[in-house]
Amino acid sequence: MPTIDHAILQVKYTPEATTFTVRHILSAIEAADPAFTASIYHPPTLEERSKQIVAKHQRELLQRTVLSMAIAVPTFVLGIVYMSLIPDSNHAKMFLMHPWTSGISRLQVILFALATPVYFYGADIFHMRTLKEIRALWRPGSRTPILQRFYRFGSMNMLISLGTTIAYFSSIAQMIDAGIHKPHMVEDNQFYFDSVVFLTMFLLLGRLIESYSKSRTGDAVEMLIKLRPSTALLVNKGSEGDVPDTIVSADLLEFGDIVRVPHGASPPADGLIVSGATSFDESSLTGESHLVKKAVNEPVYAGSVNKDGAVLVKITGTAGASMLDQIVKVVREGQAKRAPMEHIADLLTMYFVPVIVLIAVSTWLIWMSLGLGGAIPESYLDHRNGWVAFALQFAVAVFVVACPCGLALAAPTAIFVGGGIAAQCGILAKGGGEAFQKASKIDCVVFDKTGTLTEGGEPRITDSVVYPGMEADSTRDATLIASIKAVEQNSNHPVAIAVLAFCQGYENGSLPQVEIGSLSEIPGRGMKATCKILDEEPLELIIGNEAMMALAAVSTDSLDWTFVAGFAIADPIRKEAASVVKALRMQGTQVWMLSGDNATTASAVARMVGIEENHVLAEVLPSQKAEKVAYLQRTLGATTSRKGKSDSKSGRGRVAMVGDGINDSPALTQADIGIAIGSGSDIAISSADFVLVTSDLRSVHTLLHLSQAVFRRIKFNFGWASHACGFSKELYEALWEDLYVELKKAGVRIKSIWIADCIWQGYSGQLNEDELGNDPSWMDYARDILHMVNTFRAEISVPVVAIGHSFGATALVNVSLMHPRLFSSMVLFDPVISLHMSTPSGLLGGLAAQSLYRRENWPSRSAAAAGFRRSPFYSAWDPRVLDAWVIHGLRDAPEQQPSTGDTSQTAVTLRTPKNQEMFTYLRPSWEAFSADGSTLVDRTLVPDLDQSLPPKYLKWPMYRPESGLTLGRLPWVRPPLLYVLGGASNESAPEIRAERLASTGTGPGGSGGVKEGKVREEVLEGRGHLIPMEVPGICAKIAAQWIDQCMPAIRTELKRFDDWKALDRETKTMVGDEWTKRIPKLQRTPKPTKI
């Protein structure tokens, strides 16, 4: 029973039009007590409830994001700026670093206070959802198998919660420990309070952007529902005859009610005409471009518009059962469907979380075991905590690094970046980065006809004929046109308006005045009128369609009537439609046309724009349009897989739908990518992923091309780079910065740059100095690079370009020989690939001598920096490189142990020791030769020395084999290669350059060399061997131009791989008919006959 708090009454009844309806029930309730007001109860729709939930969620996210961003500012200043950029001698920094109590610094107390509200309030959304997930997984009655609960669980929320929780509470544990044990120094690198703040801020920001971008997904359904009129004109039939129409709510209509639909109105529900005749505009529902004639007992639909006289309609479909309701249902279902990739992402996340937990625990156990087992030096250990706490730091780092900050911001960032690019081209990107990704792989574009391939709107006269078969007579023609104009201006029918516009634009002289006598309009057919021109006898004029002409029995040989004019009325085709269809087909994209219009009209339009006749789907209802798109998605998978364009995992084609009307909204939702014409209906726009603001179809081709370009560029990857002898990898950061800028100008985006010090130099050499010998091989560097490529192959995407300098360039050449298809292109800066000559300008008198006698110790880093800036050698470097050399090329002298926090006066030395640098340049051979170097006495000491070299080449007292051996291997280099040389370098002597160019890529399996345009050199005159240090900007520009030049060939090669990947398993495992054509069958030798 209804109550005051729940005043809802459920009633079941059998309606009977005019005698017992819901209107009678409501009237009876209100008559029982004047205080009662009765109405139909509408529970909140799915879209209304969704909007309420989303709005609440957005408010929560906004509050937490603002808080975390406000706290992130002081956290950044104190935790990052002060700790990294402010010198230790600064009084404010010293104050922050000084212990507040026991072993806890003031800085960590402040960061703890800042991180606490962020963790407990800002990140509580992630914590609460994680608890719900765990509760659902382990609740009694859970259907998840027990074993599966341990290896398949979690989500991004859980990973975020784990990362921030472990970072926060491990930092608190370190604070407690520091307070108890009172260490001599406060080790701030063991705290993660700042990580908690920044991780939470970025993740909340990503969620907030994503929430706002998806908050309008229900707009299409809301606009569809609003198409139905909220009121109706109910026709009351009483015993005493007609009574005035009553305005009632459309919700109160019953089956069998009679409603009046005046001109320009829409039926409140589906029904049958019981009185009158008219024409309805059903283009919003069916796509039919012409008005549809309706007479008694013919159906009309909610959402269509009455364009002629008023009619009476008997309701046959109440709320929920009309064609418009079916469209709403299809759109709603389409929006509720999740893409297959979303399911895959969820599945990967469920495995990702337990894997991260396993890695973290394994990391803790491994490091602890190594420490307890004595494999790690005691100097690494913080003795107050032991190996357990030491190893725990690495496990915590795993959780913090695994927190998906990049994943959370990837899609929102793509929304802004991709949307900005598209906006410049007149394309509004509503679907964000995911829509761009799908658009880059489209196999088929489906165009709606009406309003998309055609201009839509009011019809126009596309062709005409006046007095066919008669000689030209301008006076007679003008008289006829004037008569037609005089008749048509009395009607507001769209066809009459089109004819009137044609007459007004008639150019064969001025038109005479015409008087109209009797005039009548026959709904759905045309007009009939009596016309009088000057003093002539009145003429009767009939203007109408084929049915009107048939009714009057008009024919060309009629005695009573004369056929005097004909007009072809159509919706004009967009002028750019044919060129767009041609461009799409040329790039291998299938083009289809979908229309609710009749097959004859649809086929005619298809022929005019260049669409194949078997690619036309005509007479399709709105609900069927979505089905047709789904059909294309299923069936195109088999055909497009041979092209390599379809989604090989899902096995179906990717379809883009271009439309403008209400009837297109289900298809726009069903398609992988929905593209709405900007001049179309709001509902179509709401259902689309992209909106063409200019309504120019050329934007469709631009959009697909843009999507492919964006994702092709984003996926570009600089796989590996290498460094010169004695110079650590950090010195090349200026080159990478300039290269990024230059490639961006060319439209090429770098995904990542991989570079590693060789094991005996730079930071790697410092880490391994206790294990190193004095006989490094350049091939060790090449071997280690290839090993790291294999180790990180899952993170390295193709194509990969190799960029190397000096002996590092030589290592990359050998990597390309070990893995010929690894690199798509190579850029080598002054590579050491030659046979060193023992002349004063050769190696002994060049770089080796310079390095052997150069200074290696300085009293302080500042003194070293001052000396470098005075030196002509170092002052020629780019200032960014020189700064990096001061920071990374030097290290504190091993014997220096500063007792204070001030390290500015600590003695420094070369980070790469001189012995490792010199043994990289040269390998001693004097022990293998006689005292004068004339005779080889012990071949085993120099097994890789080429004794066949002429005497002018360096063999004694030192040699370096890898450079010459690599020179001999150049013919087999497969990737296109650019040499960038310093004109004053020892490695750019004319004979060396000529030998390299003549041999590179010319052997079997090579690139083809200079002859094929695959090998080239650029010489920077006046520059030495260290050109990346001296002019990184120029080097970057040259490299970027080469890479951009190589891109077409790279894309072609990658497409071949993609084509092969896309083939089905059966095709891949078959030899093929071509083999049997090329290889004749063996002829069997007949056995000898026994006699």
FENLIN-V705188 format. One line per field, one symbol per residue. ss: DSSP state (a for helix, b for strand, c for the rest). psi: psi as a letter, one per 30 degrees, with the letter a starting at -180 (. if undefined). burial: + if it has 9 or more other C-alpha atoms within 8 Angstrom, else -. A space follows every 50 residues. Layout:
ss: ???
psi: ???
burial: ???
This chain:
ss: cccccccccccccccbcccbcaaaaaaaaaaacccccccccccccaaaaa aaaaaaaaaaaaaaaaaaaaaaaaaaaaaaaaaaccccccaaaaaaacbb bccbbaaaaaaaaaaaaaaaaacaaaaaaaaaaaaaaacccccccccaaa accccaaaaaaaaaaaaaaaaaaaaaaaaaaccccccaaaccaaaaaaaa aaaaaaaaaaaaacccccaaaaaaaaccccbbbbccbbccbbcccbbbba aacccccbbbbccccccccbbbbbbccbbbbcaaaacccccbbbccccbb ccccbbccccbbbbbbbcccccaaaaaaaaaaaaaacccaaaaaaaaaaa aaaaaaaaaaaaaaaaaaaaaacccccaaacccccaaaaaaaaaaaaaaa aaccaaaaaaaaaaaaaaaaaaaaccbbbccaaaaaaaaccccbbbbbaa aaabcccccbbbbbbbcccccccaaaaaaaaaaaaaaacccccaaaaaaa aaaacccccccccbbbbbbbbbcccbbbbbbbbcccccbbbbbbcaaaaa acccccccccccccbbbbbbccbcccaaaaaaaaaacccbbbbbccccaa aaaaaaaaacccaaabbccccaaaaaaaaaaaaaaaaaaaacccccbccc cbccbbbbbccaaaaaaaaaccbbbbbccccaaaaaaccbbbcccccaaa aaaaaaaaaaaaaaccbbbbbcccccccaaaaaaaaaaaaaaaaaccccc ccbbbccccccaaaaaaccccccccccaaaaaaaaaaaaaacaaaccccb bbbbbcaaaaaaaaaaaaccccccbbbbbcccccccbcccccccccaaaa aaccccbbccaaaaaaaaaacaaaacccaaaaaaaaaacbbbcccccccc cccccccbbbcccaaaaaaaacbbcaaabccccccbccaaaacccccccc ccbccccbbcaaaaaaaaaaaacccbbbbbbbcccaaacaaaaaaaaaac cccccccccaaaccbbbbbbccccccaaaacaaaaaaaaaaaaaaaaaaa aaaaaaaaaaaaccaaaaccccaaaaaaccccccccccccc
psi: kklefihkkkkkljljkfejlfeeeeeeeefekffkjklkkjlkleeeee eeeeeeeeeeeeeeeeeeeeffeeeeeefeeefefklffkeeeeeefkke kbgkleeeeeeeeefeeeefeegfeeeeeeeeeeeeeglkgkfkkeefff fjllaeeeeeeeeeeeeefeeeeeeeeeeefilekjjffgkgeeeeeeee eeeeeeeeeeeefgfgfgeeeeeeefekkflljkjkjlfgaklkkkjlkf fgklkfkklkjlkflkkflkakkfklkakkjgefeffkflkkkkakgkkl kkflkkfblklkkkkfjakfgleeeeeeeeeeeeffkkkeeeeeeeeeef feeeeeeeeeeeeeeeeeeeeffgfkkfffkjffflfeeeffeeeeeeee efkieeeffeeeeeeeeeeeeeefggkjjffaeeeeeeffgkekkkkldk fdflfaaklljfllkkikgllkjeeeeeeeeeeeeeeffgkgkeeeeeee eeefgkgillklkkkkckkkkjkfeblklkkkjbglkkkkkkkaaeeeee eghklfgkeekkjfkkkjkljkkkffeeeeeeeeeeggkkklkkkfllee eeeeeeeffgkkeggkjlhkleffeeeeeeeeeeffeeeffffgfljfef gllkkkkjlfleffeeeeeelekkjkkfgaleeeefflekkjefgkfffe eeeeeeeeeefeeefkkjekllllkfjlfffgeeeeeeeeeeeeeggkkk elkkkkklfglbeeeeegfffkagilkffeeeeeeeeeeeegfffjlllk kkklkbfeeeeeeeefeeifgekflkjjjikiiljkkilfgaeegceeee eeglkfkkfleeeeeeeeffkeeefflkeeeeeeeeeffllkkefkikfl fjgfgkkllkejleeeeefeelkkgffflleggfkkfjfffifgkjffkl ffkjfkflljeeeeeeeffefgkekkkkkjlkfglfggkeeeeeeeeffk gflkflffaeeggfklkkkjkflafhefeeieeeeeeeeeeeeeefeeee eeeeeeeeeeefkleeefgkelfeefefjlkkkkkkkkkk.
burial: --------------+++--+++--+++-++-----+----------+-+- +--+---+--++-++-+++-++--+++++++++--+------++-++-++ -++++++++-++-++-+++--+++-++-++--++--+----------++- +++++-++++++++++++-+++-++--++-+-+--+----++++++++++ +++++++++++++-+-+++++++++--++-++++++-----------+++ -++++++++++++--++++++++++++++++++++++++-++++++--++ ++++++++++++++++++---+++++++-+++-++-------+--+--++ +-+++++-+++-++++++-++---------+----+++-+++++++-+++ -++++--++-++++++-++--++--+++++++++++++++++++++++++ ++++++--++++-+--+---------+++-+++++++++-----++++++ -++----------+-+--+---+++++++++++--------+++---++- ---++--+---+--+-+-+-++++-+++-++++++---++++++++++-- -++-+++-++++--+++++++++-+++-++-+++++++-+++++++++-- ++++++++++++++++++++++++++++-++-++++++++++++++++++ +++++++++++-+++++++++++++-+++-++++++-+++-+++-+-+++ +-+---++-+++++++-+-------+-++-++++++--+------++-++ +++++++++++++++++--+--+++++++++++++++++-++++++-+++ +------++++-+++--++----++-++--++-+++-++++++------- ----++++++++-+-+++++++++++-+++--+--+-+---+-------- --++-+-+++++++-++--+++++++++++++++++++---++--+++++ +++--+++++---++++--+--+++++++++++-+++-++++++-+---+ ---++--+++-++------------+---------------
